[in-house]
Amino acid sequence: MKNSFKDYETNLAKWEELVLNGDLIYPNEHVVRFIFKNKFQSALDFGCATGRHLECLNRAGVKKIIGVDINQKPLEVAFARLNECVEMGGGRLILLNNKNKSLKDIIGGTKVDAILSWGVLHLFTPNIVVNLLSEFKNHLNKNGKILVNFRTQNDSLKNDAINLEPNVYKVTKESHKD
């Protein structure tokens, strides 16, 4: 795809700004059910942004919480919001930036009971998503669980998007432009 990586890098800063100015403070209800239904001791949120699902993991009693995001500023917000609460509950919050790094590069051989990636994977090309899902599997404990979501063909972001190649779109929605 022509200029896909360049576009990705350019739009990264715009996405960071949207995350910091957005109002996604409450966890998604599907994520809440997943977290509270299971009794995880450790979990990783890939694409954690400012920590709305990290907070839910903490409230559910998860003791080792790893948040990974490609943007540094949202990680700083998540740390300021959550670190003290996690530590007071006897847990440990680990926040890591994965810009230009694989999951293995940043967490080594660490394994967790659960991996969550909500509202993130649709931002990557299909090939990258396949690689990420494989990486997720490699970092799960035995009987670990993964919860991810994808955009559908009828998603509102896709309606006016420009089709760049099969399953790859450039979003043109006004709310997602600079």
VOPAGU-2260 file (C-alpha; in pm, 1 decimal, decimal comma):
REM VOPAGU-2260
SITE   aa  ch    i         X         Y         Z
SITE  MET   A    0       0,0       0,0       0,0
SITE  LYS   A    1     149,9     329,4    -107,0
SITE  ASN   A    2     247,1     561,2     181,3
SITE  SER   A    3      70,9     344,6     440,5
SITE  PHE   A    4     352,7     357,0     696,9
SITE  LYS   A    5     405,2     729,7     638,2
SITE  ASP   A    6      31,5     792,5     682,6
SITE  TYR   A    7      36,0     575,8     994,2
SITE  GLU   A    8     322,2     777,0    1148,2
SITE  THR   A    9     161,9    1110,2    1055,6
SITE  ASN   A   10    -173,6    1013,0    1200,4
SITE  LEU   A   11     -18,7     878,1    1520,5
SITE  ALA   A   12      12,7    1227,8    1667,7
SITE  LYS   A   13    -345,3    1308,1    1568,5
SITE  TRP   A   14    -468,1     989,3    1735,3
SITE  GLU   A   15    -276,5    1074,3    2053,4
SITE  GLU   A   16    -448,0    1413,7    2063,7
SITE  LEU   A   17    -790,5    1254,3    2012,8
SITE  VAL   A   18    -724,2    1008,7    2295,1
SITE  LEU   A   19    -613,5    1283,4    2532,7
SITE  ASN   A   20    -911,0    1505,8    2448,7
SITE  GLY   A   21   -1165,6    1224,9    2422,0
SITE  ASP   A   22   -1423,8    1128,7    2678,1
SITE  LEU   A   23   -1364,4     753,1    2692,5
SITE  ILE   A   24   -1349,1     733,8    3071,2
SITE  TYR   A   25   -1590,7     447,6    3131,5
SITE  PRO   A   26   -1497,6      90,1    3044,9
SITE  ASN   A   27   -1686,5     -91,8    2772,4
SITE  GLU   A   28   -1959,8    -316,4    2915,2
SITE  HIS   A   29   -1830,2    -624,6    2729,4
SITE  VAL   A   30   -1486,9    -568,4    2879,6
SITE  VAL   A   31   -1634,4    -528,9    3228,9
SITE  ARG   A   32   -1819,9    -860,9    3197,7
SITE  PHE   A   33   -1507,1   -1035,2    3067,3
SITE  ILE   A   34   -1291,9    -903,1    3350,9
SITE  PHE   A   35   -1532,2    -968,8    3637,3
SITE  LYS   A   36   -1648,3   -1309,5    3508,8
SITE  ASN   A   37   -1291,5   -1437,6    3524,5
SITE  LYS   A   38   -1060,3   -1417,7    3822,8
SITE  PHE   A   39    -740,9   -1306,5    3654,1
SITE  GLN   A   40    -423,7   -1248,3    3852,9
SITE  SER   A   41    -246,0   -1078,6    3562,7
SITE  ALA   A   42    -362,3    -897,5    3251,6
SITE  LEU   A   43    -231,7    -690,4    2961,7
SITE  ASP   A   44    -431,0    -416,4    2789,4
SITE  PHE   A   45    -286,5    -359,6    2441,7
SITE  GLY   A   46    -382,1      -7,2    2336,1
SITE  CYS   A   47    -465,7     101,4    2690,3
SITE  ALA   A   48    -464,4     478,0    2618,0
SITE  THR   A   49    -543,9     666,6    2941,5
SITE  GLY   A   50    -641,2     352,4    3128,8
SITE  ARG   A   51   -1018,4     315,5    3132,7
SITE  HIS   A   52    -989,0     -64,8    3118,9
SITE  LEU   A   53    -680,3     -72,4    3341,4
SITE  GLU   A   54    -891,7      84,4    3614,3
SITE  CYS   A   55   -1153,0    -187,7    3567,6
SITE  LEU   A   56    -883,3    -455,6    3597,0
SITE  ASN   A   57    -769,3    -298,8    3922,0
SITE  ARG   A   58   -1122,5    -286,1    4064,2
SITE  ALA   A   59   -1161,7    -655,1    3978,4
SITE  GLY   A   60    -858,4    -736,9    4191,5
SITE  VAL   A   61    -605,3    -811,0    3917,8
SITE  LYS   A   62    -264,2    -782,5    4084,5
SITE  LYS   A   63     -33,6    -748,4    3784,2
SITE  ILE   A   64    -166,4    -499,0    3530,8
SITE  ILE   A   65      29,1    -421,3    3214,4
SITE  GLY   A   66     -80,3    -138,5    2988,0
SITE  VAL   A   67      73,1     -98,9    2642,8
SITE  ASP   A   68      17,3     194,6    2410,8
SITE  ILE   A   69     190,0     343,4    2109,4
SITE  ASN   A   70     152,7     698,1    2247,0
SITE  GLN   A   71     348,2     816,3    2551,5
SITE  LYS   A   72     123,5    1098,2    2677,1
SITE  PRO   A   73    -182,6     877,4    2738,6
SITE  LEU   A   74      43,7     637,7    2931,4
SITE  GLU   A   75     150,6     927,8    3153,0
SITE  VAL   A   76    -215,1    1014,4    3217,1
SITE  ALA   A   77    -289,0     649,4    3301,7
SITE  PHE   A   78       3,0     636,6    3545,5
SITE  ALA   A   79    -105,3     955,8    3722,8
SITE  ARG   A   80    -465,5     830,2    3746,3
SITE  LEU   A   81    -403,4     475,1    3855,9
SITE  ASN   A   82     -63,5     391,9    3999,9
SITE  GLU   A   83    -138,8     493,2    4359,0
SITE  CYS   A   84    -472,0     304,4    4363,6
SITE  VAL   A   85    -315,2      -9,3    4217,4
SITE  GLU   A   86     -30,2      -3,6    4469,8
SITE  MET   A   87    -269,4      61,4    4761,2
SITE  GLY   A   88    -454,8    -255,0    4659,2
SITE  GLY   A   89    -133,6    -456,4    4660,6
SITE  GLY   A   90    -103,0    -463,3    4283,6
SITE  ARG   A   91     156,2    -354,9    4033,3
SITE  LEU   A   92      94,7    -128,2    3733,6
SITE  ILE   A   93     339,2    -155,8    3444,0
SITE  LEU   A   94     293,8      89,3    3155,1
SITE  LEU   A   95     495,7      46,9    2837,3
SITE  ASN   A   96     530,0     230,7    2507,3
SITE  ASN   A   97     539,4       2,9    2202,4
SITE  LYS   A   98     614,2     259,8    1932,6
SITE  ASN   A   99     827,3      80,7    1671,5
SITE  LYS   A  100     857,9    -225,7    1898,3
SITE  SER   A  101     701,5    -569,2    1909,9
SITE  LEU   A  102     528,6    -697,2    2219,7
SITE  LYS   A  103     819,0    -935,3    2276,4
SITE  ASP   A  104    1061,7    -641,5    2258,8
SITE  ILE   A  105     890,6    -465,8    2548,2
SITE  ILE   A  106     773,3    -749,5    2774,8
SITE  GLY   A  107    1020,4   -1024,3    2685,9
SITE  GLY   A  108     891,0   -1363,9    2792,7
SITE  THR   A  109     627,3   -1228,6    3031,8
SITE  LYS   A  110     299,9   -1421,3    3027,1
SITE  VAL   A  111     -37,8   -1312,5    3161,9
SITE  ASP   A  112    -379,2   -1464,9    3230,9
SITE  ALA   A  113    -563,9   -1224,3    3000,9
SITE  ILE   A  114    -493,9    -996,6    2707,0
SITE  LEU   A  115    -738,2    -725,7    2614,1
SITE  SER   A  116    -729,6    -509,2    2302,5
SITE  TRP   A  117   -1049,8    -308,6    2272,1
SITE  GLY   A  118   -1102,0     -51,6    1998,1
SITE  VAL   A  119    -747,0     -81,7    1870,2
SITE  LEU   A  120    -687,2    -358,8    1616,9
SITE  HIS   A  121    -893,4    -192,2    1344,8
SITE  LEU   A  122    -624,5      77,6    1330,5
SITE  PHE   A  123    -371,4    -168,1    1186,0
SITE  THR   A  124    -347,3    -339,1     848,5
SITE  PRO   A  125    -472,8    -700,4     835,4
SITE  ASN   A  126    -115,9    -838,4     820,9
SITE  ILE   A  127     -16,5    -650,4    1134,1
SITE  VAL   A  128    -332,3    -770,5    1312,0
SITE  VAL   A  129    -249,1   -1133,0    1232,5
SITE  ASN   A  130     101,1   -1082,0    1374,9
SITE  LEU   A  131     -36,0    -912,8    1687,2
SITE  LEU   A  132    -283,3   -1194,2    1753,7
SITE  SER   A  133       0,0   -1444,1    1723,5
SITE  GLU   A  134     206,3   -1238,6    1967,9
SITE  PHE   A  135     -87,5   -1224,1    2208,8
SITE  LYS   A  136    -110,5   -1603,4    2206,0
SITE  ASN   A  137     261,2   -1632,3    2283,6
SITE  HIS   A  138     222,6   -1416,6    2594,8
SITE  LEU   A  139     -69,7   -1603,5    2750,3
SITE  ASN   A  140     -43,3   -1834,8    3048,1
SITE  LYS   A  141    -193,3   -2181,1    3009,0
SITE  ASN   A  142    -574,0   -2143,6    2990,5
SITE  GLY   A  143    -530,9   -1768,6    2937,1
SITE  LYS   A  144    -794,8   -1567,5    2753,9
SITE  ILE   A  145    -793,1   -1296,9    2487,8
SITE  LEU   A  146   -1066,4   -1037,9    2429,9
SITE  VAL   A  147   -1046,6    -821,2    2117,0
SITE  ASN   A  148   -1295,7    -644,0    1895,7
SITE  PHE   A  149   -1300,4    -547,0    1530,8
SITE  ARG   A  150   -1494,2    -298,9    1320,6
SITE  THR   A  151   -1767,6    -434,6    1096,0
SITE  GLN   A  152   -1831,7    -359,7     730,6
SITE  ASN   A  153   -2118,2    -134,6     845,4
SITE  ASP   A  154   -1916,5      68,2    1095,4
SITE  SER   A  155   -1986,1     441,6    1084,1
SITE  LEU   A  156   -1614,4     520,0    1046,4
SITE  LYS   A  157   -1606,6     315,6     725,9
SITE  ASN   A  158   -1914,2     468,4     563,2
SITE  ASP   A  159   -1734,4     766,0     409,3
SITE  ALA   A  160   -1382,2     623,9     422,4
SITE  ILE   A  161   -1157,3     590,5     119,8
SITE  ASN   A  162   -1081,2     228,8      30,1
SITE  LEU   A  163    -703,3     204,3     -12,6
SITE  GLU   A  164    -686,6    -173,0     -63,6
SITE  PRO   A  165    -892,4    -473,5      48,8
SITE  ASN   A  166    -988,5    -423,7     415,2
SITE  VAL   A  167    -778,8    -106,5     448,4
SITE  TYR   A  168    -949,4     233,3     462,2
SITE  LYS   A  169    -852,6     593,7     519,8
SITE  VAL   A  170   -1106,1     751,8     753,4
SITE  THR   A  171   -1247,4    1080,5     625,8
SITE  LYS   A  172   -1503,5    1142,4     900,3
SITE  GLU   A  173   -1476,4    1503,9    1016,9
SITE  SER   A  174   -1447,2    1405,7    1384,9
SITE  HIS   A  175   -1134,5    1204,7    1306,3
SITE  LYS   A  176    -953,2    1467,8    1100,0
SITE  ASP   A  177    -716,2    1736,4    1223,6
